[in-house]
């Protein structure tokens, strides 16, 4: 189980807003902190994968739960 520092519930947001909000929040976080992103939009999956690959962060886990699509992202 991964412990996270910040939760972003973007379940009501359409693409690309969850990705934009993710970047904005990660910009305010300290290195090593973990963000839990929750979204309900399937299009966000590819966007978050691409974002994580191209920014100083690591996609630790990607899950589909009753909450929606859940991503745990560590700021590097």
Helices and strands as residue ranges (DSSP letters): E 6-9, H 17-28, E 34-39, H 43-53, E 57-65, E 68-75
